[in-house]
């Protein structure tokens, strides 16, 4: 019979490396998908996921075992990715924030296809999601995270508010502001040239 | 004509005023943008972690820079049985060292004091031993 999460946590805290490995195995898919949703890329996902699990390991003694472990991992993942977004903004976005012509052309192509109601292929779906993240790049980390939690993951306003430490009303206001900015940005890309 | 649809406030298609949308080219254009953004957001594909990722993370725990207290706690938990044995062995050693050494059995040189063996009697007996005749 598989061990429960609290059992694995207790064994990890007693120094059992295998117990922690089992926790990672159980939640790795969840964390990798979260990273992909929040950051929009796969290339460095392994490093980011490893850092998230190390953070989890270091914080296990503060984990309230009456609550689901997945919620704790989710919180750590969101906070870590928010930090990553802030770092990325400082590192790259100010220099390379504008889309290249090629990216703009691809957005136009996908938009036309979408307007005609044509289905996307698998690679086009992936490309479309990546391009969405390019549109999101100019937003603040918190704006971007709010949009992703709501529109990509489909989480409730209450859930997002609890995760980001704010109120559901503030989430609604932020989200409408983000959407306005995104529609404006999309308009800029589609109406260019 | 009704005011334009506020697309940023739209959470689902049910909230769209269809009668206005049908008659307003400007809103139709924005509707296409809005629908495209929603479609992009739903385009995320499921991701699979690389093989052996969990093992790699577990192995990296040793190399991770830990706060001092955490390292101590982790090490203490792993070494607890060894530490317990070490403490037990050290305790036994200390008890052994502190215990009074056993004196050798007294050598009774004078039969008259046999049965009353004590340090004083032993000294007394030694005094009663006749000195050797140097002339012999």
Interface residues (C-beta under 8 A of the other chain):
Chain A: X13 X14 X15 X17 X18 X20 X21 X22 X24 X25 X28 X29 X31 X32 X33 X35 X36 X37 X42 X45 X46 X49 X50 X53 X54 X57 X58 X61 X110 X111 X114 X115 X120 X122 X125 X126 X128 X129 X131 X132 X135 X147 X148 X151 X152 X175 X176 X177 X178 X179 X180 X182 X183 X186 X187 X190
Chain B: X6 X7 X8 X9 X30 X32 X33 X34 X35 X36 X37 X38 X39 X40 X41 X42 X43 X44 X45 X46 X47 X48 X49 X50 X53 X54 X55 X56 X57 X58 X60 X61 X64 X66 X67 X70 X73 X74 X77 X78 X80
